[in-house]
Amino acid sequence: MSVSPPRPKGPPLNALRAFEAAARLGGFALAAEELSVTPGAVSQHIRALEDWAGVALFERRAQGVRLTPEGAALAPRFARAFDAMGAAVRELQGLRPEPVISIAALPSVAQLWLLPRMAALRAAVPGVRLSVTALETPPNLRRELFDLSLFIGAVSDEPQEAARQEVLARDSLVPVAAPALAEGIGGAADLARATRLHDASWEGDWAGWAEAAGVALPEAGAGPRYSLYALAAEEARHGAGVLLGHRVLIAGMLARGELVTLGLPEVASDAALILGQAGGPKRDDLTRLIAALRAAV
């Protein structure tokens, strides 16, 4: 009886994925965030890959990690390979009989900007199922199975990513409150005494606004904190305190009179509402939806 010899085993796919992400993003923590694992898991995957290959791919230092020459030489090839795999999976996804457009959005964008516009967006693409996933960080549209993303931030410094992005609306920061509460705030001194609401993701907003506006705001970081900006906005609507409004997110609440500005300076932000596109084969339904998103601003 013939016996088949054991075949050599390659490294696990997760180890290769961890190496590519850490190399591209410049660290284990950022790779872990993208891959939805812990930095320790990324470190273990990469250590296993190095043990398999018999070569160090990263230098570990007190201030972080850095690719070795061997790692730097391999990283672009793995990046191209994972990009190609992502494109192939996207083509496979496109063969499904039911058309679907998947959108990733920052939770506050999904709740405050996208949700009120969903009826109009569905009308723009009849027969197409719109799927919305709330994420704290933008997805890698070359790899993950999202067609579009909507996030507050800046256009990527990476040219390949920037080519997939467009600014839908510029943002600005302005203090706002419920009308009844706003009546008791006549200027910066009243603001300093008022309860100020904070979003955990934008911790430095109040201090940054005060500096840019030239307003003295002792203990700028004091006040209740919320894990979701939409929660803070809802609390502000009910009179719980003053919110530093991201204009692009609260425009609807201002238009409905649920929140009002306080006569204090409005400061331009470096951030904007960014639309990201995955690219790939042209789809008429996706083209119509993008046009509807642009018109909805």
C-alpha positions as CSV (number, residue, x, y, z in Angstrom):
1,M,0.0,0.0,0.0
2,S,1.4,3.3,-1.0
3,V,1.7,6.0,1.6
4,S,1.4,9.6,0.6
5,P,4.2,11.7,2.2
6,P,3.0,14.6,4.4
7,R,2.9,17.9,2.4
8,P,4.6,21.0,3.8
9,K,2.2,23.3,5.5
10,G,2.2,27.0,4.8
11,P,1.6,29.7,7.5
12,P,-2.0,30.3,8.6
13,L,-3.9,32.9,6.6
14,N,-4.6,34.9,9.8
15,A,-0.9,35.2,10.4
16,L,-0.3,36.6,6.9
17,R,-3.2,39.0,7.3
18,A,-1.8,40.2,10.6
19,F,1.6,40.8,9.1
20,E,0.2,42.7,6.1
21,A,-2.0,44.9,8.2
22,A,0.8,45.7,10.7
23,A,3.2,46.5,7.9
24,R,0.7,48.7,6.1
25,L,-0.5,50.6,9.2
26,G,2.8,50.8,11.0
27,G,2.0,49.0,14.2
28,F,0.4,46.1,16.0
29,A,-2.3,48.2,17.7
30,L,-3.6,49.8,14.5
31,A,-3.6,46.3,12.8
32,A,-5.5,44.9,15.7
33,E,-8.1,47.7,15.4
34,E,-8.6,47.0,11.7
35,L,-8.8,43.2,12.2
36,S,-11.0,43.4,15.3
37,V,-8.6,41.5,17.5
38,T,-6.3,42.4,20.4
39,P,-2.8,43.8,19.8
40,G,-1.6,40.6,21.7
41,A,-3.3,38.4,19.1
42,V,-1.6,40.3,16.3
43,S,1.8,40.0,18.0
44,Q,1.3,36.2,18.5
45,H,0.3,35.8,14.8
46,I,3.4,37.6,13.6
47,R,5.7,35.8,16.0
48,A,4.3,32.5,14.7
49,L,4.9,33.7,11.1
50,E,8.5,34.7,12.0
51,D,9.0,31.3,13.7
52,W,7.7,29.5,10.6
53,A,9.9,31.5,8.2
54,G,12.9,31.6,10.5
55,V,13.4,35.3,10.0
56,A,12.4,38.4,11.9
57,L,9.9,40.6,10.1
58,F,9.7,43.4,12.7
59,E,12.1,45.0,15.1
60,R,10.6,45.4,18.5
61,R,11.5,48.6,20.3
62,A,10.3,50.4,23.4
63,Q,8.7,53.1,21.2
64,G,7.0,50.6,18.9
65,V,7.8,48.2,16.0
66,R,9.5,48.7,12.7
67,L,9.8,46.5,9.7
68,T,13.1,44.7,9.2
69,P,14.6,44.8,5.6
70,E,13.1,41.4,5.0
71,G,9.7,42.5,6.2
72,A,9.8,45.7,4.2
73,A,10.7,43.8,1.0
74,L,7.8,41.4,1.5
75,A,5.1,43.8,2.7
76,P,4.1,45.3,-0.8
77,R,3.7,41.8,-2.3
78,F,1.3,40.7,0.5
79,A,-0.6,44.0,0.2
80,R,-1.1,43.4,-3.5
81,A,-2.2,39.8,-2.9
82,F,-4.8,40.7,-0.3
83,D,-6.1,43.5,-2.5
84,A,-6.5,41.0,-5.4
85,M,-8.3,38.6,-3.0
86,G,-10.6,41.3,-1.9
87,A,-11.4,42.2,-5.5
88,A,-12.1,38.6,-6.4
89,V,-14.4,38.1,-3.4
90,R,-16.2,41.3,-4.4
91,E,-16.8,39.9,-7.9
92,L,-18.1,36.7,-6.3
93,Q,-20.4,38.7,-4.1
94,G,-21.7,40.5,-7.2
95,L,-23.1,37.2,-8.6
96,R,-25.8,37.0,-5.9
97,P,-29.3,37.2,-7.5
98,E,-30.5,39.9,-5.0
99,P,-28.8,43.2,-5.5
100,V,-27.4,44.6,-2.3
101,I,-25.5,47.8,-1.5
102,S,-23.6,47.7,1.8
103,I,-22.7,50.9,3.6
104,A,-20.4,51.3,6.6
105,A,-21.0,54.4,8.6
106,L,-19.8,56.1,11.8
107,P,-22.5,55.5,14.4
108,S,-23.3,59.2,14.7
109,V,-23.4,59.5,10.9
110,A,-25.7,56.5,10.6
111,Q,-28.1,57.8,13.3
112,L,-28.1,61.6,12.7
113,W,-27.3,62.0,9.0
114,L,-28.1,58.7,7.2
115,L,-31.2,57.5,8.9
116,P,-33.4,60.6,8.1
117,R,-32.4,60.2,4.4
118,M,-32.9,56.5,4.0
119,A,-36.4,56.8,2.5
120,A,-35.0,59.0,-0.3
121,L,-32.0,56.8,-0.8
122,R,-34.2,53.7,-1.1
123,A,-36.4,55.5,-3.6
124,A,-33.3,56.2,-5.7
125,V,-32.5,52.5,-6.1
126,P,-35.9,50.6,-6.1
127,G,-35.4,46.8,-5.8
128,V,-32.0,47.1,-4.2
129,R,-31.5,46.2,-0.5
130,L,-29.6,48.8,1.4
131,S,-27.5,47.4,4.3
132,V,-26.0,49.7,6.9
133,T,-23.4,48.7,9.4
134,A,-22.2,51.1,12.1
135,L,-18.5,51.1,12.7
136,E,-16.2,53.2,14.9
137,T,-13.4,53.2,12.3
138,P,-13.5,53.3,8.5
139,P,-13.2,49.9,6.8
140,N,-10.6,49.1,4.3
141,L,-12.7,49.2,1.2
142,R,-10.1,47.3,-0.8
143,R,-10.6,44.3,1.5
144,E,-13.9,44.4,3.3
145,L,-17.3,43.8,1.7
146,F,-18.7,47.3,1.8
147,D,-19.6,49.3,-1.3
148,L,-19.6,52.7,0.4
149,S,-18.5,54.3,3.7
150,L,-19.6,57.5,5.4
151,F,-17.4,58.9,8.1
152,I,-16.4,62.2,9.7
153,G,-12.7,62.8,9.2
154,A,-10.1,63.9,6.7
155,V,-9.3,62.6,3.3
156,S,-6.6,59.9,3.6
157,D,-2.9,60.8,3.2
158,E,-2.5,57.5,1.2
159,P,-3.0,58.3,-2.5
160,Q,-4.6,55.0,-3.3
161,E,-7.2,55.5,-0.5
162,A,-7.7,59.2,-1.3
163,A,-8.7,58.4,-4.9
164,R,-11.7,56.5,-3.5
165,Q,-12.9,59.3,-1.3
166,E,-14.8,62.5,-1.8
167,V,-15.9,65.3,0.6
168,L,-19.7,65.4,0.8
169,A,-19.9,68.3,3.3
170,R,-17.4,70.3,5.3
171,D,-17.9,70.3,9.1
172,S,-17.9,73.1,11.7
173,L,-18.2,73.3,15.4
174,V,-20.8,75.5,17.2
175,P,-22.3,75.4,20.7
176,V,-26.0,74.4,20.7
177,A,-28.7,73.7,23.3
178,A,-32.4,73.2,23.6
179,P,-34.3,76.4,23.2
180,A,-35.4,76.6,26.9
181,L,-31.8,76.2,28.1
182,A,-30.4,78.6,25.5
183,E,-32.5,81.4,26.9
184,G,-30.2,81.5,30.0
185,I,-27.0,81.5,28.1
186,G,-26.0,85.0,26.9
187,G,-22.3,84.6,26.3
188,A,-19.0,82.9,27.1
189,A,-19.4,83.5,30.9
190,D,-22.7,81.7,31.0
191,L,-21.3,78.9,28.8
192,A,-18.4,78.5,31.3
193,R,-21.0,77.9,34.1
194,A,-23.3,75.7,32.0
195,T,-23.2,71.9,31.9
196,R,-21.3,70.9,28.8
197,L,-21.9,67.5,27.1
198,H,-19.1,65.5,25.7
199,D,-18.7,62.6,23.2
200,A,-16.0,60.1,24.1
201,S,-14.7,59.9,20.5
202,W,-14.2,63.7,20.3
203,E,-12.8,64.3,23.8
204,G,-10.8,67.4,22.8
205,D,-13.6,69.2,20.9
206,W,-14.5,71.7,23.6
207,A,-10.9,72.7,24.3
208,G,-10.1,73.0,20.6
209,W,-13.2,75.1,20.0
210,A,-12.4,77.4,22.9
211,E,-8.9,78.0,21.7
212,A,-10.0,78.6,18.1
213,A,-12.9,80.8,19.1
214,G,-10.8,82.8,21.6
215,V,-13.2,82.0,24.4
216,A,-12.0,81.4,28.0
217,L,-13.4,78.1,29.1
218,P,-11.9,76.8,32.4
219,E,-12.1,73.1,32.8
220,A,-13.1,72.6,29.2
221,G,-13.3,68.9,29.7
222,A,-15.7,68.9,32.6
223,G,-19.2,67.5,32.1
224,P,-21.1,64.3,31.3
225,R,-19.6,61.9,28.7
226,Y,-21.4,59.7,26.2
227,S,-20.1,56.8,24.2
228,L,-22.2,57.9,21.2
229,Y,-22.5,61.4,19.8
230,A,-26.2,60.7,19.0
231,L,-26.8,60.1,22.7
232,A,-25.2,63.4,23.6
233,A,-27.3,65.2,20.9
234,E,-30.5,63.6,22.3
235,E,-29.6,64.7,25.8
236,A,-29.0,68.2,24.5
237,R,-32.4,68.2,22.8
238,H,-34.0,67.4,26.2
239,G,-32.2,70.2,27.9
240,A,-29.4,68.2,29.8
241,G,-26.7,70.7,28.8
242,V,-24.8,72.4,26.0
243,L,-23.5,70.3,23.1
244,L,-20.7,71.3,20.9
245,G,-22.5,70.7,17.7
246,H,-20.9,69.2,14.6
247,R,-22.9,71.2,12.0
248,V,-22.9,68.4,9.5
249,L,-24.6,66.0,12.0
250,I,-27.0,68.4,13.8
251,A,-28.2,70.4,10.8
252,G,-31.6,68.6,10.9
253,M,-32.1,69.2,14.6
254,L,-31.3,72.9,14.0
255,A,-33.7,73.1,11.1
256,R,-36.5,71.6,13.2
257,G,-35.8,74.0,16.1
258,E,-34.9,71.1,18.5
259,L,-31.6,72.7,19.1
260,V,-30.5,76.4,18.6
261,T,-27.1,78.1,18.5
262,L,-26.1,80.4,21.3
263,G,-24.7,83.4,19.5
264,L,-21.1,82.1,20.2
265,P,-18.5,81.7,17.4
266,E,-18.8,78.9,14.9
267,V,-15.4,77.4,14.1
268,A,-14.4,75.7,10.9
269,S,-13.2,72.1,11.4
270,D,-10.5,70.2,9.6
271,A,-12.9,67.3,9.3
272,A,-15.7,66.6,6.8
273,L,-18.3,64.1,5.9
274,I,-16.3,61.7,3.7
275,L,-17.9,59.3,1.2
276,G,-15.6,56.3,0.4
277,Q,-16.2,54.1,-2.6
278,A,-14.9,50.6,-3.0
279,G,-14.6,50.8,-6.7
280,G,-14.7,47.7,-9.0
281,P,-17.0,47.0,-11.9
282,K,-19.5,49.8,-12.7
283,R,-22.9,49.3,-11.2
284,D,-25.9,51.5,-12.3
285,D,-27.6,51.1,-9.0
286,L,-24.5,52.2,-7.1
287,T,-24.1,55.2,-9.4
288,R,-27.7,56.3,-8.7
289,L,-27.2,55.9,-4.9
290,I,-24.0,57.9,-4.9
291,A,-25.8,60.7,-6.9
292,A,-28.6,60.6,-4.3
293,L,-26.1,60.9,-1.4
294,R,-24.6,63.9,-3.1
295,A,-28.0,65.5,-3.6
296,A,-28.9,64.8,0.1
297,V,-26.3,67.1,1.5
